[in-house]
Each structure stands twice: as structure tokens, then as C-alpha cells.
Amino acid sequence: MNNKFIVLSDMNKEIKDNALFFMFFNGNLLVKQDNDNIVIPVFNEIEKLKIKYGDKFFFGEFNNQDCFVAETYEEFILLENYKLVPLYEIGTLIEEELFTAIGRANQILNWDKTHKFCGKCGTKTENKNNELAKICPKCKHVMYPVICPAIIVAVTRGEEILLAHNKGFKNNMYSLIAGFVEAGEDLTNTVKREVLEEVGIKVKNIKFNRSSHWSFPNSLMLGFFAEYESGEIKVDGEEIVHADWFTKDNFPTIPQKFTLARKIIDEFVEKTK
């Protein structure tokens, strides 16, 4: 498919009946089953469902259709062909570009909920008219959607890759080492620190690979490859409960294909063929 999502912002954008409307409820996204496809309802379909919601935000275009997002806090009747899907499941059901749009929609809602009041003086904020931002009517402080950079790294040792099991992972899944960038820290040092803190080894030859949003709620993931330098695996026991070296022939359960972690792991597999 050639569908494309384009990031746009316009606080004064007029909504049309055929605009895609991303409706969230309790962390779930309202979708419509169209034969074998999962689709986002359009605005006039949402209106027919008589759902009450708060502020709506225009956030881009998907396949040349305007995209709006809003959240409801009241239960509503799900008509035939409609269902609520948890965000952690949605990536397996849709194409990557639509997943990107959903991620941005979720990030905007999270920002809206966490910036109801000014962080400087405590006054209730207002939506800024000319851009996607909040403004304090008292001290004029402006607040934009927050983006938190984080690294994710494939540590390799010849034909082996380091995979770790985080205590929060389900189904005994293993993934790459990841963590947030600290204030005043560059990305290379973040990679070194996170690997040392979580599994007790040192790495070298750190190379940037690719980036991807992870807007659940607000991360920008920066992917790297790094080579093993020294040390023995010793997990921190807090985030990581087990880690080991694996070859492509003996992988444990690994992340799903829509994730950045899986794309980097798949690239490792291609390199070792």
C-alpha cells in the first residue's frame, strides 16, 4: 500500500464529515471492521454514535484525509462493526504509516492531559490559536508537546547479539537494551551508560542506525549498533532480570515486526547470513 501519513498542525482547521477521527477511550482506540481490514472512522460516523468528547486536535493527513483526535471519558454503545482496541495490540493489525498516525494522536492527547495547568505559575492553560501549543493566560508561558529522546541498541559479539528480558515484558519476550537520554548527555554516552547499568558490560564502535517515534506516550527512539568490548553479563535486577548472547538460530521470543527493536534485530540477522 502507498498510504502516507504527513505531520501537520493547525489549531483553526475546520473539520469535515470525511475527516478521519481517532477516538480514544481508557487507552483504547475506536476502530471499525471493514471486511478483513481495520479502519479509522470518519467524523460523520463518530457523530452518529453520539459520543461526547473534549477538545479535538487536527494533527496531520493520512492518505490525503485530514486527521483529528479526541478523547471521551464516558462509556458509549458500540454498534456493529465497531470495537475498542488496546494500543499495545494495534500495531499488529494495521500498516506502519497508520500506526505512526495513531502514535502522534496518542502523544497529543497525553500532552493535552498533562498540561492543563501552567508549570510556572499554576494557572489553567488555554490552547494557542496559531499553533499546537498551550499558553498560560497569566504569565504567557508557552508549552509544546513534549518529546523524550531514548536510545535502543543492538550489542553484537561476532555472530551473537545481546538480548534481555525486562521484568515488564509479557510472554517471556527478550529485546534490546534501551533507556532515556539524561540531561547534558550525548547519545554515545547514553548507549555506553545504559548498557553498563543494565547488563554490566562495556561497548565500542557505536554507530547510529535509524530512528522511530514511540509515542506511547512521548518517546523518540534512536537506534544503534554497538560491539562488545569487555565484561561479563550482570543484570541490574531492577529493570533487566535476565540477559544472554543469542545467535539467529536460537532466538527467544522477540518483539513484533512493527517495532524499531525488531527492525534492528532483523537487520542483524541479514548481516549474519
N, C-alpha and C positions, 0 to 999 in steps of 0.2 A: 504494500500500500504506500502511496505517496503523500499521505496526510502530514501536515506540518503545523506545529504549534509555534506562534510568534508572541513573544512577551511584549505587552503594551500596557500603558496606564492612562486613564482619562477619567477623572472623578465626575465629569459632567456628561459622560457618554449616555445617550438615550438608549434604553433597552427596547428591542423589537421582539415581536412574537416568536421569530425563528432563532433567537439567540440561545446558545447552549447555556443551561442554568445548572451549576454544580451546587446541589443542596446537601448540606451536612446535618446529621443528627447523631449526637452522642458518639462522635468519632467514626460514624459510618457515612458512606456516600450513597445517595439515592440514584439508582440506575434503572434502566428499562431493558427488558429482554426482547430483542428483535430477531426472531428465529434463533440462529445459533450465535448471535452477536450481542455484546453488552454495549449499550449506547447511553449517552447523556441526554436526559430530557431537555426539551426546549422550553422557553419561558411560558408560552401559552398552555403547555401541558402542566407545568407547575401551578399555574393559576387555576386550572380546572380541579386540581387536587385540594385547593383551598388551604394551603399550608401558610401559617403565619410565621414570618421570619423578621430578622432585624435588618441592619444595613446591608445593602448589596454592593458589590465592588466589581467593576469591569477590570479584567486583568490580562486580556490578550485575545488572539484569534486562533482557532483550530480549524483547519481546512476551510479558511475564509469565512468562518462563522464567529460572531462575537461571543466571548465567554464572560459570564458573570458568576459570582459565587456569593452565597449567603448561608446562614446557619439558623436552624429552628431549634427551639428548646421545648417544643410541645409535641406530644405524640400525635400521629395522624394516621388515617386509614390508607393502607397500601392496596391500591387497586391491582387488578390482574396485570401481569407482565412487569410490575414494578417490584423492586426489592432493595433493601439496605445492605451494603457490602462493607465489611470492615476494611480499613485502609491497608492493613498488613496482608490482605488477600487479593487486593485489586490488581496488583502488578502481574499476577499470573493469568488474568482474564482479558487483558486489553493490550493494545500495541504500545510501544515505548513512547511515542510522541504524546499520546493521550495521558499516559502515566505522568509525563512531565507537566502537562497542564494541571492534572489533579494535585500534584505536589505543590505547584505555585498557589493554587486555590487554597490548599490547606495552610500553607505558610501565611498567606494574607489573613486568614481567619484567626490564626494563632496570634499574629501581631495585633490585630484588632482587639482581641480579648485581653491581651497583656499590656495594652497602652491606653486604657480607659481614663487614666489619670496621669498628670504631668509628673515626671520623675524628679523635677527640680522644686516645684512648689506645691504639688498635690492637687492642683485644680483639675476639674474634669476637662478632658480634651475634646477637641472638635476635629472632624475630617477637614483637611485642607482642600480648598476648591480646585486648585490648579495642578495638583499632583497627588500621587499616592503617598500621603503623609498625614500625621496627626499634628495639630498645633494647639498650644496652650493659649487660651484667650487672655490670660492674665500676664504671663511673663514672655509669651511669644516663642517659647521653646518648641522646636520642630522635631518630630520623631518619625523616622523612616522604618520600613520593615527591616528587622534585624537578620543578618546573615552570620552564622558562626562557622569559620573555616575548620576543617578537620582533615587529618591525613589517614590514609589506609595504605598499607604496604605489604607487598609480597616479598618475603625474605627467602632467598634461594641459597642452596648449597649444592652446587653441581646440578644433578637431576632431581634434587629434592626441594620441596617447598615447606615452609613452616606454616602449619595450620593450628588454630587454637580454639578451644571451646570456652565461650563466655558463659557464666552462670545464668545469664538471662536468655540464652538460646534455647529454642524448643527442638524436639526430635533429635537430640544429641548432635546438633549441627556444629560444624567447625568452619571457621572463616579466617580472614587475615587480621593482623594486628591493626588497630585503629585507635585514634584518640584526637582530642581537640587541641588546637594550637593555643599556647599560652600567650599572654600579653608580653610584648617585647621579644618574641621568639620567632626565628625564621623557620621555614618549612623543613630544611635539612636537619636542624637541631631537634625539631619536633619528632621527626622519624626516629632519630637516634634515642631520644629520651623515652618515647613511648615503648619502643622495643625493649630497651633496657629495663624499664619499670615493670613491664608486664610479663616478660619471659626471661630476663636476666642475661641476654646476650648482646654483643656489640656487632654493628653492621658497618659496611663500607660501600663505596661505589653506588651511592644513592642517585637514582635517575627518575625524573618525573615521567609519568606515563600518560595519564589522562585525568580529566575532572568530570564530575557529575553532581547535579543537585541531589540532596536528600532532604526534602522539605518536610520532614516528619519529626520535629516541627520546622527546623530552620537551618539545616547544615548545608555547606558546600563541601563536598568530598573531593580531596586532591589525592589521586592515586600514584603510587611509586613502586619501583622495583629496587631492592637493595640486596647486596651479597653478604652472606655470613662472614664475620671477621674472627670472633673468638667467644669463648664462654660456653657454659653448659646451661641447658634449659632449666629454669627455676621459676615457676609461675608465681604471680603475686598472691594468689589465693583469695583475692577480693573480687576482681573482675574476671580474671582468667583462672579456671580451675584445672585445665589440662591443656598441654600443647605438645606437639611432636613433629618430626620430619616425615613427610609422605612423598611417595613418587606418584606419578599419574596413574599407576596400576593398582594402587591400594588406598584411594581416597576414601575418607569417611563421608557422611552426609555434608554437602557443601551448599552455599547459598543459591537461590534461584537465579535464572538467567537474566532477569531484568535488572539485577543489582550490579553495581560497579565492582564489588568483590568478585563476583562470578566472571565478569568480563576479563578481569586481570588474571584470575586462575586459568581461564580458558586460553588466554594468551601464553601463559607459562606452558600449558600442555602442548600448544602448537610449536613452541620453541624447542621442546624436548623430544619431538617426534624423530 
